[in-house]
Amino acid sequence: MLRYNISMSNLPKEVLKFFWGDKPEELDWEKHKVYISKTILGKGDVLAIKWLLKKADKKYLRNIVETKRLDPKSKNFWSIYLS
């Protein structure tokens, strides 16, 4: 079984748990912020959402909600929350 050193990633462990199919050391906020944001908006828990709201402003996140595919419930929730 492969294990990755979470400390090699620049993302906190409360966020990394939503990227179980990715290599943590390859995830970088600056390079993958659309993918990271979309994943957290669709699947994140309270801690991951708090982290994301500190990292990205509401205008950026509204753009993600409007232009990227999210499941209908997440899209509706975030459209209202970020308005």
Secondary structure, DSSP 8 states (H G I E B T S, - for coil): -----GGGSSS-HHHHTT-TTS-GGG--HHHHHHHHHHHHHHH--HHHHHHHHHHS-HHHHHHHHHHS---HHHHHHHHHHT-
